[in-house]
Amino acid sequence: MKYIVDDVEVRAREELFINIHPIQPGGRLTPEAMKALIAYGDGYSTCDWCRKPFRLDKIQRPPIAEFHAELAGFLGMDEARVVPGARRGFQAVVSSVAGPGDSVVVSSLAHYTEFLAVEDAGAVVKEVPLNQSNTVTGENVAQKIEGVKRETGKLPKLIMIDHFDYMLGNEHDVRGVAKVAKEYGIPFLCNSAYSIGVMPVNGMEIGADILVGSGHKSFASPAPSGIVAATKEWADKVFRTTQMVGDVTGRRFGIKEIEMMGCTLMGANLIALMASFPTVRERVKRWPEEVEKINYFTKEFLKIQGNLILSEMPRRHTLTKVDTSRSFDKVAQVHKRRGFFLSDELRDRRIIGEFAGATRAWKLNTYGLTWDQIRYLAQSFQDIAGKYGVEVV
Ligand SMILES: *Cc1c(COP(=O)(O)O)cnc(C)c1O
């Protein structure tokens, strides 16, 4: 083991193991992003050629302005900005449209950062119940809106629904939600943290007013990094510029965007995101094969008696929740290492990323694994089952 400094060890998990961590695979860096991190690591490195009107997204060298335009086009939206994580995107949007006493409609599978963004704005979340297949539909959103109207006398200020949720990786009816949002005249933020950057996503085609994505979740980028993209109408609101005037000096900073705090994602993180963009643009076209691979994996995984898939089937995302209560957990109950026996067995086979010690319900993500790695992964689970007398059919 080598150390960078003191007790900070070199991290080589992606080089040495097959990593099935639920949140890590889509953020794995490209070699270009790694180079960008080194070359642009110094603090205000992106400011070398910053000229009037002095705003990050206007810089021409390196071509940050051009990148912003391309990014908006790639997502089928009019304007895009980069932010430090999807969470900062939610925060910017919610605080632009909601305030104390307002309601924001979210999914019953909403990410905690959506809750926090709403709380930060002084508003309250109103959760849409799931249907029988654990998805959010336009119909259920409409019902929730009616409920909020009856209860508070006001319409919600924002609908924020996940394209794919983080708990099950299920796809939600975002097109149906967009239609309902339009009918009520409420803006719709499509949380695309698990979709932008791994699969083709077009905000216009979905009918979303705003898309928020994550650079470190799904865009082969370092943390923190994220994306907010909006239609012209909502860009004017979310990316509104400062009106403040200094009472002594009379100073104004006219072009700085309030929610972006003027300049947002500066330096290496932005340039790394840009450096990964050509790869990301190509890799989203290969999403159907990623889906094929997870469906091959689940088919093999289900041959282990007692195993269940808790996510919707067939899979439409590589993030998948499995239940091994009636297989590996049975082994864990009598094993001296308890649930850690599974982690030990996987690690012995150079597989990591499962929640250490978990043998009941847990998540895995096969994004980016090769067919060889997928077959090896499936075989490894079957081998472990066989070793402990769990039947494989
Ligand atoms: C990961 C995730 C987030 C948070 O993304 P950050 O970029 O880390 O802020 C938000 N929502 C969902 C659904 C996620 O999966």
The ligand as an SDF file (V2000), in Angstrom:
LIG
                    3D

 15 15  0  0  0  0  0  0  0  0999 V2000
  -27.0580   10.9220   -6.2710 C   0  0  0  0  0  0  0  0  0  0  0  0
  -28.3990   11.5520   -6.3460 C   0  0  0  0  0  0  0  0  0  0  0  0
  -28.5910   12.9020   -6.0060 C   0  0  0  0  0  0  0  0  0  0  0  0
  -27.4730   13.7690   -5.4710 C   0  0  0  0  0  0  0  0  0  0  0  0
  -26.5570   14.0910   -6.4690 O   0  0  0  0  0  0  0  0  0  0  0  0
  -25.2990   15.0000   -6.1180 P   0  0  0  0  0  0  0  0  0  0  0  0
  -24.7170   15.3260   -7.4520 O   0  0  0  0  0  0  0  0  0  0  0  0
  -24.3790   14.1680   -5.2710 O   0  0  0  0  0  0  0  0  0  0  0  0
  -25.7750   16.1990   -5.3890 O   0  0  0  0  0  0  0  0  0  0  0  0
  -29.8350   13.4340   -6.1460 C   0  0  0  0  0  0  0  0  0  0  0  0
  -30.8810   12.7140   -6.5690 N   0  0  0  0  0  0  0  0  0  0  0  0
  -30.7440   11.4170   -6.9190 C   0  0  0  0  0  0  0  0  0  0  0  0
  -31.9300   10.6570   -7.4100 C   0  0  0  0  0  0  0  0  0  0  0  0
  -29.5090   10.7990   -6.7960 C   0  0  0  0  0  0  0  0  0  0  0  0
  -29.3930    9.5120   -7.1260 O   0  0  0  0  0  0  0  0  0  0  0  0
  1  2  1  0
  2  3  1  0
  2 14  2  0
  3  4  1  0
  3 10  2  0
  4  5  1  0
  5  6  1  0
  6  7  2  0
  6  8  1  0
  6  9  1  0
 10 11  1  0
 11 12  2  0
 12 13  1  0
 12 14  1  0
 14 15  1  0
M  END
$$$$
